[in-house]
């Protein structure tokens, strides 16, 4: 696919949620829609180690990313990323996110998952998405 997509980060906050046990360590990812008229489809949030890039700005989109940007379907990308040994956890926001609203998603922080990525389609577009790509997660 020759589609080129540009990532737009809109109001994403990361907060470490360190708990007593490494078994239960999670990242709390809060997504706030700061747009005036764009709705976000369910967001896919990924915790991972270095070397995972759900997209590369300026490069042709993978088929899985195109499914997100063109139809809001996160499942193909989630399936592909879940098969990557560097991906620790994936989770989604569950529903549409209207302008001015926020949603919080939790992902596993174990196994040296020190990076966070995120993708979601912008509605009513047919080829745009917001993205957070391989960003260092907070320590603690």
N, C-alpha and C positions, 0 to 999 in steps of 0.2 A: 504494500500500500504506500503511495507517495504522499500521503497526508503529513503535513508538518504541523506540530502543535506547540504552543508556547504555554508554559506553566504560569499560573497566577496564584500566589499565596494570599489568602484572605483570612485574616484574624485567627491564626492557629496559635494556641498557647500550650506549652508542654510543662508539666509539673511532675517531678519525681515523687513517687509514693513509696518510700522505703518502709518496709514492714519488718517485723522482728525476724522473720524467716526468709531465707533466699528462695524457698519454695513458693512463697506468696508475693514476691516482688513484682510490682506492676508499674507501668507508666500510665498516668492519667492524662489523656490528650483531650483538651477542650477546643472545639471548633466553633467559632462565632461567625455567622454570616453578616458581614459588614456592608453588603451591597444594598442598593435601594430597590432593585426589581428582579434580581436573579435568585432562583431557588437552586439549592444543591441537592443532587440525588444522594442516596446513601453513600457515605464516604467509607473507603477502604483504608484502614490504618494498619501499618506494618511495623513491627519491631524486628531489628535485624543487626547483624554484624556488618563490618565494612565490606564493600564490594557489591552491594545490592543497589540497583538503580532501576526503579520501575519505568523511568523514561529518561531521555536525554534531550534537553532543550535544543531545538534547531534540527534535530534528526528525525527521520521518518518514524512514525508511531508503529509499534508492534501491533499485530492483530488484536491482542488482548487489551492494549491501551486504547485502540480505536473503538473497541466495544464499549469502553467506559465513556469516551468523549462523544461518541455518536448516539449511544442509546442508554447510557447510565447503567450498563450491565457490568458489575464488578466481579462476577463469578469466574470468568475465564482468567482474569489477571490474578485473582486470589488463588485459584487452582495452580497456576504456573508458579507463583511466588512461593506457595506452600511446599512445593517440591524442591525448592532451593535449600540446601543444607545450611546456608547462612541466615535464612529467615527463621526467627524464633517463634513469632506469633503473628496472626492476622485477626482483625476484628472489624466489624462494620457498625456504622451509626444507626442502622435499622430503619430509617425513614427519611422523608424529605425534610430539608432544613430551610425554613422560610427566612426572608430578610429580617435581621434583628434578633433572630433566635440563636441559641447555643445548644450544643449537645456534647456530652462527655463520653469518650470511648476508652476502655482499659485494654492494654496489651501487656503481655508477659515481658518482664525485664531480665529474666534469668539467662544463663548460658552466654554471657558477654554481649547481650543485645544492647549495644550502646548507640544505636541509630534508629531514627524514626522516619518513615515515609508515609505519604497520604495521597489519595486521588479521589476525585468526585467530579461528576459532570455538572455543568452549569445549564439550567433550564431557563429560558426557552431556546437555547442554541442547539445546533446539531453537530457541533464539532469542537466544543471548548470544554476545558476542565480546569479545576484548581489542582495544584500539586505541591507537595512538600517532598523533596528528593534527597534521601540519604543525609539527613540533618543530625548532628550530634545531639543525643538526648542528655538531659540533665543528670549529673551524678548524685550520689547520695543514696 
